Amino acid sequence: MFSELYARYAADIDQAMRDVVVTFADAPTDLNTMISYPLGWVNAEGEIYTKQTGKRVRPILLLACLEAADGDWK
Protein backbone atom coordinates (compact mmCIF):
# COMPACT_ATOMS: atom_id res chain seq x y z
CA MET A 1 0.00 0.00 0.00
CA PHE A 2 2.81 2.44 0.79
CA SER A 3 4.25 1.94 -2.69
CA GLU A 4 0.96 3.14 -4.16
CA LEU A 5 0.97 6.22 -1.92
CA TYR A 6 4.63 6.86 -2.74
CA ALA A 7 3.87 6.69 -6.45
CA ARG A 8 0.95 9.10 -6.04
CA TYR A 9 2.63 11.81 -3.96
CA ALA A 10 6.44 11.54 -4.11
CA ALA A 11 7.04 13.52 -7.30
CA ASP A 12 5.01 16.49 -6.06
CA ILE A 13 6.65 16.38 -2.63
CA ASP A 14 10.12 16.27 -4.19
CA GLN A 15 9.28 19.17 -6.51
CA ALA A 16 8.00 21.30 -3.63
CA MET A 17 11.16 20.55 -1.64
CA ARG A 18 13.39 21.35 -4.62
CA ASP A 19 11.54 24.63 -5.21
CA VAL A 20 12.54 25.70 -1.70
CA VAL A 21 16.12 24.43 -1.88
CA VAL A 22 16.78 25.88 -5.33
CA THR A 23 17.81 29.11 -3.61
CA PHE A 24 21.06 27.32 -2.71
CA ALA A 25 21.88 26.29 -6.29
CA ASP A 26 24.88 28.64 -6.48
CA ALA A 27 26.27 27.56 -3.12
CA PRO A 28 29.61 25.72 -2.87
CA THR A 29 29.50 21.99 -3.49
CA ASP A 30 30.06 21.11 0.19
CA LEU A 31 27.09 23.24 1.22
CA ASN A 32 24.88 21.69 -1.45
CA THR A 33 25.87 18.23 -0.21
CA MET A 34 25.10 19.23 3.38
CA ILE A 35 21.65 20.43 2.28
CA SER A 36 20.86 17.61 -0.17
CA TYR A 37 22.10 14.63 1.86
CA PRO A 38 19.50 14.81 4.66
CA LEU A 39 16.80 15.16 2.02
CA GLY A 40 17.90 11.90 0.41
CA TRP A 41 18.92 13.45 -2.91
CA VAL A 42 22.64 12.60 -2.71
CA ASN A 43 24.78 10.12 -0.79
CA ALA A 44 27.49 11.16 1.69
CA GLU A 45 29.95 11.69 -1.19
CA GLY A 46 27.58 14.09 -2.97
CA GLU A 47 26.65 11.62 -5.71
CA ILE A 48 23.03 11.52 -6.91
CA TYR A 49 20.97 9.02 -4.90
CA THR A 50 17.91 7.62 -6.67
CA LYS A 51 16.66 4.96 -4.26
CA GLN A 52 13.56 5.55 -2.14
CA THR A 53 14.33 6.86 1.31
CA GLY A 54 12.24 7.30 4.42
CA LYS A 55 12.40 11.09 4.04
CA ARG A 56 9.00 11.12 2.31
CA VAL A 57 7.05 9.03 4.85
CA ARG A 58 5.64 11.89 6.96
CA PRO A 59 4.65 14.14 4.05
CA ILE A 60 3.07 11.19 2.22
CA LEU A 61 1.08 10.21 5.31
CA LEU A 62 -0.05 13.80 5.77
CA LEU A 63 -1.29 14.06 2.18
CA ALA A 64 -3.01 10.66 2.40
CA CYS A 65 -4.83 11.76 5.59
CA LEU A 66 -5.85 15.01 4.00
CA GLU A 67 -7.22 13.20 0.97
CA ALA A 68 -9.03 10.65 3.20
CA ALA A 69 -10.77 13.59 4.92
CA ASP A 70 -12.03 14.78 1.49
CA GLY A 71 -9.42 17.51 1.25
CA ASP A 72 -7.70 18.52 -1.95
CA TRP A 73 -4.07 17.56 -1.37
CA LYS A 74 -2.85 19.72 -4.24
Secondary structure, 3 states (H helix, E strand, C coil): CHHHHHHHHHHHHHHHHHHHHHHHCCCCHHHHHHHHCCCCCECCCCCECCCCCHHHHHHHHHHHHHHHCCCCCC
